[in-house]
Amino acid sequence: MQSFANWSVRYKLLSLLLVLGIGTFLFTGTVAYVKFRGSLKQDAMRQLTGVTRSKQFQIESYYETIQQHAETLSTDRMFIDAAREFRAAYRNLGAASIPADTQAAVRADYQENFYPEMQKLNLARPRVEDYLPTSPAAFQLQYLYVVKNPHPAERRDELVNAGDGSDYSSVHEKYHSGFRHLIKSFGYYDLYLIDYETGRVLYDVSKDRDFGTDLLNGPYRNSNLAKVLKRCLATNNPDAVFFSDFEPYEASKGEPTQFVASPIYDGQERIGVFALQLSTDAINNVMTGKRGWEKYGLGQTGDSAIVGQDRLVRTNDRQYLEHPDDFIAGLSASGMPDEKLQRIRLYETTILQVPTRAPTAVAAALEGKEGTLIEKDALGPGKLLVSYMPLHIKDLHWVVVSRTALDDALKPVGDMGRMFGWWGAGLLLVTAIGAWLMTRQILRPVNALVSAAAKVASGDLTAKVEWKWKDELGVLSDTFNSMTKSIREKTEVIEQKNRENEALLLNILPAEIGARLKGGEHEIADNFADVTVLFGDIVGFTVLSSHTPPKRIVDILNGIFSLFDREAHELGIEKIKTIGDCYMAVCGLPHPYSDHADRMARMAFRMMEAIRRYNKEKGTNLQLRIGINSGPVVAGVIGMSKFIYDLWGDTVNIASRMESTGVPGEIQVTRSVYERLKGKFELESRGVVQVKGKGEIETWLLNSQLGADEAVA
């Protein structure tokens, strides 16, 4: 056999091509596999972290909304009046003795319908008497609205008037339909009015076993509802709002419940306590994205869950929602007690029944940490990829975790391995055949191809290969030329798109913020010690929009806000956003101005002038109400997609209150603005304005800018 040195060039080239082809494929395939696996793992972690952060924001926003709603409703005149009237009617019922047949009927109902269910769940107290009401009024109310209610238990709220002719039934008929509509509209489970002095449940929508009972000394004195009641009774803050954690609630047969409560004041007089029982369905919809797990990047096995300090879940497990029978069978096989399984079936929820699948991640999150890790599934086989972080919700020590099966997250790696195998076999076959056929012709044009490829590599996309023959090498040369042409054209398209994308980004965000995003920053949040914030609202626009065609409404807003945008651009003012007919802007960030208050004052005058010009040109009669405040703010970019640049802080809130408490056609400012503008602008004291959450604030009306001879040095 001849030595390699004596082989023909053709066979040398053929053998070298085969060795290089096989070696290159094996090396690049292995490197690609390892890198792809690592990259996929990192991408999965980043995606899971993004999902977790999104759920954190959503659930914190949800509870903040509930807190604000409870605070608002507890100060509403309708609930203040209702608490007074229900209290008086309740006391009238309590003044009468309990008929023997009423007391017997209530006790029999507990004995026959309620107590056996509690026994089945292994939750029953020693005697049925331990659950009975303790006051005549409570017995009477439960007799009328629970025992004699013509509707089934789940529809007791449909009874509007018990028909006994009492004052209580009249008050109940007056308010019940509205309260029932409110909780259904906002997704709550129940609404309570509780007497401040006695702790008795004066009213609730759903008519559970706690209706009319004493939460301080009665059968449910140790419940989570009683706990938030006691916190309301202990506070002197009329705006206080308290949350309970989920706990089994005996009045609902041990079903997991959560409450939010706020005291009811009429001026300085304490009347009662307003409470809401939150709906687990609403919380689950937030956490599951209405069961859109795959749509939100959680694959076929992942989900997000809230976990409490006891390591029990506060939301439903995805596997339970999709395959409840299989899930319960798995729990049973793992040794979970039958009574827990029975509660899951009865309550149709895993809340407070099932421990977390990721105890290590939950422990870290409960310590205030956030991150991602891989750990064994505590409820099943396999490992989990888990992202975790704490939740910042008033009164609740909760965490949020998002997890997916590690095999599910890395499934594309296996798919890629199989694809590499098939592609490798095909590629080796094609390489062998191609090398055999092309070795004789490839030597001549190779130098031309190398030269042209070198030019392309150096950035010269005009390079061409000239080959006169129309054989395979001629086709290769033509293909190379077509490729360079295509790359050149696509490069031009990409450059054009980049210019368009940059222009679009600058329309959404300030130039400096856009540059930071392009530079790779993902979480942008900055403190600014001194800026001026403006809110402008078109007075009466809501009434106008109710009888104006939608297109006309959009045309009006676009016309007015475009005028404002031009003025803001000229003055170096940053428009933040528009909310309906409200216009928000800031001066002093991201580019600082020492005269930010002066600029914003001129902006306000120009806005007033712009609205007057618009009214004159369009024949409208719109007025503008403007509020301005100066001080520190926090600014940052919110969102993963459709992001916005927004502001937070007391400065922003007070600026908004300056607008909402202002006078149509006037510009209302705070003392911080007054101190910056006095001597340069004419300001008129308006006196003290009551601002919710801040108390009394001294304000001024900004009338005009002083001339040079009027200004105070």
Sequence and secondary structure as in RCSB ss.txt:
>XXXX:A:sequence
MQSFANWSVRYKLLSLLLVLGIGTFLFTGTVAYVKFRGSLKQDAMRQLTGVTRSKQFQIESYYETIQQHAETLST
DRMFIDAAREFRAAYRNLGAASIPADTQAAVRADYQENFYPEMQKLNLARPRVEDYLPTSPAAFQLQYLYVVKNP
HPAERRDELVNAGDGSDYSSVHEKYHSGFRHLIKSFGYYDLYLIDYETGRVLYDVSKDRDFGTDLLNGPYRNSNL
AKVLKRCLATNNPDAVFFSDFEPYEASKGEPTQFVASPIYDGQERIGVFALQLSTDAINNVMTGKRGWEKYGLGQ
TGDSAIVGQDRLVRTNDRQYLEHPDDFIAGLSASGMPDEKLQRIRLYETTILQVPTRAPTAVAAALEGKEGTLIE
KDALGPGKLLVSYMPLHIKDLHWVVVSRTALDDALKPVGDMGRMFGWWGAGLLLVTAIGAWLMTRQILRPVNALV
SAAAKVASGDLTAKVEWKWKDELGVLSDTFNSMTKSIREKTEVIEQKNRENEALLLNILPAEIGARLKGGEHEIA
DNFADVTVLFGDIVGFTVLSSHTPPKRIVDILNGIFSLFDREAHELGIEKIKTIGDCYMAVCGLPHPYSDHADRM
ARMAFRMMEAIRRYNKEKGTNLQLRIGINSGPVVAGVIGMSKFIYDLWGDTVNIASRMESTGVPGEIQVTRSVYE
RLKGKFELESRGVVQVKGKGEIETWLLNSQLGADEAVA
>XXXX:A:secstr
   GGGS HHHHHHHHHHHHHHHHHHHHHHHHHHHHHHHHHHHHHHHHHHHHHHHHHHHHHHHHHHHHHHHHHHT
 HHHHHHHHHHHHHHHHHHHS   HHHHHHHHHHIIIIIHHHHHHTT   S GGGGS  SHHHHHHHIIIIIS S
S GGGGGG    SS  HHHHHHHHHHHHHHHHHHHHT SEEEEEETTT BEEEESS  TTTT BTTTSTTTTSHH
HHHHHHHHH   TT  EE   EEEGGGTTEEE EEEEEEEETTEEEEEEEEE  HHHHHHHHHTTT TTTTT TT
T EEEEE TTSBBSS  HHHHH HHHHHHHHHHTT  HHHHHHHHHHT  TTTSB S HHHHHHHHTT  EEEEE
E TTSSSEEEEEEEE  BTTB  EEEEEEEHHHHTHHHHHHHHHHHHHHHHHHHHHHHHHHHHHHHHHHHHHHHH
HHHHHHHTT TT        SHHHHHHHHHHHHHHHHHHHHHHHHHHHHHHHHHHHHHS HHHHHHHHTT    E
EEEEEEEEEEEEEETHHHHHHTS HHHHHHHHHHHHHHHHHHHHHHT EEEEEETTEEEEEESSSS  TTHHHHH
HHHHHHHHHHHHHHHHHHT   EEEEEEEEEEEEEEEE SSS EEEEESHHHHHHHHHHHTS TT EEEEHHHHH
HHBTTEEEEEEEEEEETTTEEEEEEEEEEE  TTTS  
